[in-house]
Amino acid sequence: MSARRYRIQRLRPSDYDELLSVWKRAGLPARPRGRDSRPEMARQVGLGTSIYLKAVLREDGRERMVAVVLGTHDGRKGWINRLAVLPGHRRRGLGTLLVRELERRFRRLGPDIVCGLVETYNQESMAFFAKMGYVRHEDIIYYSKRRSERT
Ligand SMILES: CC(C)(COP(=O)(O)OP(=O)(O)OC[C@H]1O[C@@H](n2cnc3c(N)ncnc32)[C@H](O)[C@@H]1OP(=O)(O)O)[C@@H](O)C(=O)NCCC(=O)NCCS
C-alpha cells in the first residue's frame, strides 16, 4: 500500500486514547501522568507553537490513526518529537510524509532549522533521519531539568 492511501490531519484532544495506543504499539515510551496526560495533551494541541499531526488510514468506512508526530516550534527552531509509525505500516513512506509536511508547515512559520533528538539505541530512527537529510551531531550532550520525575 502506498503512502497516498493515508491522510494527514491535525491531532485533536479526542484522539488521546488512540495516540497513546500508537505510541505504545510503536514502542515509544509515554508519560501519561506527566507531559503526556490527557489534560496536558489537550492544552498542548491548542498552542500556537504546536503542530501535532496524525496520519490516518480510511478502511471499511472508518478512519484509524497509524502514525503521529508532535511538531513544536519555539520561534527559532522547529522540533520533531515523538514520531511513531505503527509496525505494520512502516517502510511505506509514512514517516517521510509526516516529516515533510511538518517541515513545510515550519517554513511558513519562520524557523529555517528543524531538529530532532534520537536516543542512542535507536538505529532505525537514525537511519530514518539520515535518509531525510538531517545532519548528525556527535558533539552535543542533551541536558534537561525536571520539576518532577513524572514530567
Ligand atoms: C523511525 C520510523 C518513524 C520510520 O517510519 P517509516 O514510516 O517506516 O519511515 P519511511 O518509510 O518514511 O522511511 C524512509 C527511509 O528511512 C530509512 N529507514 C526507515 N526505517 C528504517 C529501518 N528500520 N532501517 C533502516 N532504514 C530505515 C530508509 O532509508 C527509508 O527509505 P526506504 O524504505 O526507501 O529504504 C519508524 O520506524 C518508527 O515508528 N519507529 C519506532 C518509533 C521511533 O523510534 N520513533 C522515532 C523517535 S526519535
The ligand as an SDF file (V2000), in Angstrom:
LIG
                    3D

 48 50  0  0  0  0  0  0  0  0999 V2000
   11.5860    5.6090   12.5650 C   0  0  0  0  0  0  0  0  0  0  0  0
   10.1730    5.4680   11.9830 C   0  0  0  0  0  0  0  0  0  0  0  0
    9.3270    6.6390   12.4050 C   0  0  0  0  0  0  0  0  0  0  0  0
   10.2990    5.4400   10.4350 C   0  0  0  0  0  0  0  0  0  0  0  0
    8.9830    5.4480    9.8810 O   0  0  0  0  0  0  0  0  0  0  0  0
    8.6730    4.8470    8.4250 P   0  0  0  0  0  0  0  0  0  0  0  0
    7.3100    5.2400    8.0470 O   0  0  0  0  0  0  0  0  0  0  0  0
    8.9750    3.3810    8.4170 O   0  0  0  0  0  0  0  0  0  0  0  0
    9.7390    5.6050    7.5350 O   0  0  0  0  0  0  0  0  0  0  0  0
    9.7620    5.7190    5.9380 P   0  0  0  0  0  0  0  0  0  0  0  0
    9.0130    4.5980    5.3170 O   0  0  0  0  0  0  0  0  0  0  0  0
    9.3270    7.0880    5.5540 O   0  0  0  0  0  0  0  0  0  0  0  0
   11.3170    5.5200    5.6520 O   0  0  0  0  0  0  0  0  0  0  0  0
   12.1100    6.4650    4.9280 C   0  0  0  0  0  0  0  0  0  0  0  0
   13.5250    5.9580    4.8500 C   0  0  0  0  0  0  0  0  0  0  0  0
   14.1290    5.9330    6.1600 O   0  0  0  0  0  0  0  0  0  0  0  0
   15.0310    4.8170    6.2560 C   0  0  0  0  0  0  0  0  0  0  0  0
   14.5260    3.8650    7.2470 N   0  0  0  0  0  0  0  0  0  0  0  0
   13.3170    3.8670    7.8550 C   0  0  0  0  0  0  0  0  0  0  0  0
   13.2310    2.8320    8.7260 N   0  0  0  0  0  0  0  0  0  0  0  0
   14.4040    2.1550    8.6370 C   0  0  0  0  0  0  0  0  0  0  0  0
   14.9150    0.9730    9.2740 C   0  0  0  0  0  0  0  0  0  0  0  0
   14.1780    0.2870   10.1720 N   0  0  0  0  0  0  0  0  0  0  0  0
   16.1540    0.5670    8.9680 N   0  0  0  0  0  0  0  0  0  0  0  0
   16.9100    1.2280    8.0660 C   0  0  0  0  0  0  0  0  0  0  0  0
   16.4790    2.3510    7.4070 N   0  0  0  0  0  0  0  0  0  0  0  0
   15.2330    2.8050    7.7060 C   0  0  0  0  0  0  0  0  0  0  0  0
   15.0480    4.1600    4.8830 C   0  0  0  0  0  0  0  0  0  0  0  0
   16.0840    4.7620    4.1220 O   0  0  0  0  0  0  0  0  0  0  0  0
   13.6760    4.5480    4.3470 C   0  0  0  0  0  0  0  0  0  0  0  0
   13.6090    4.5380    2.9410 O   0  0  0  0  0  0  0  0  0  0  0  0
   13.3690    3.1340    2.1500 P   0  0  0  0  0  0  0  0  0  0  0  0
   12.2210    2.4380    2.8220 O   0  0  0  0  0  0  0  0  0  0  0  0
   13.0650    3.5800    0.7540 O   0  0  0  0  0  0  0  0  0  0  0  0
   14.6490    2.3420    2.2750 O   0  0  0  0  0  0  0  0  0  0  0  0
    9.5290    4.1230   12.4220 C   0  0  0  0  0  0  0  0  0  0  0  0
   10.4510    3.0680   12.2380 O   0  0  0  0  0  0  0  0  0  0  0  0
    9.0650    4.0980   13.8780 C   0  0  0  0  0  0  0  0  0  0  0  0
    7.9490    4.4960   14.1860 O   0  0  0  0  0  0  0  0  0  0  0  0
    9.9310    3.6190   14.7730 N   0  0  0  0  0  0  0  0  0  0  0  0
    9.5580    3.4680   16.2160 C   0  0  0  0  0  0  0  0  0  0  0  0
    9.3710    4.7820   16.9110 C   0  0  0  0  0  0  0  0  0  0  0  0
   10.6100    5.6380   16.8670 C   0  0  0  0  0  0  0  0  0  0  0  0
   11.7120    5.1610   17.0930 O   0  0  0  0  0  0  0  0  0  0  0  0
   10.4220    6.9220   16.5580 N   0  0  0  0  0  0  0  0  0  0  0  0
   11.4870    7.8850   16.4480 C   0  0  0  0  0  0  0  0  0  0  0  0
   11.6960    8.6010   17.7310 C   0  0  0  0  0  0  0  0  0  0  0  0
   13.0220    9.7850   17.5160 S   0  0  0  0  0  0  0  0  0  0  0  0
  1  2  1  0
  2  3  1  0
  2  4  1  0
  2 36  1  0
  4  5  1  0
  5  6  1  0
  6  7  2  0
  6  8  1  0
  6  9  1  0
  9 10  1  0
 10 11  2  0
 10 12  1  0
 10 13  1  0
 13 14  1  0
 14 15  1  0
 15 16  1  0
 15 30  1  0
 16 17  1  0
 17 18  1  0
 17 28  1  0
 18 19  1  0
 18 27  1  0
 19 20  2  0
 20 21  1  0
 21 22  1  0
 21 27  2  0
 22 23  1  0
 22 24  2  0
 24 25  1  0
 25 26  2  0
 26 27  1  0
 28 29  1  0
 28 30  1  0
 30 31  1  0
 31 32  1  0
 32 33  2  0
 32 34  1  0
 32 35  1  0
 36 37  1  0
 36 38  1  0
 38 39  2  0
 38 40  1  0
 40 41  1  0
 41 42  1  0
 42 43  1  0
 43 44  2  0
 43 45  1  0
 45 46  1  0
 46 47  1  0
 47 48  1  0
M  END
$$$$
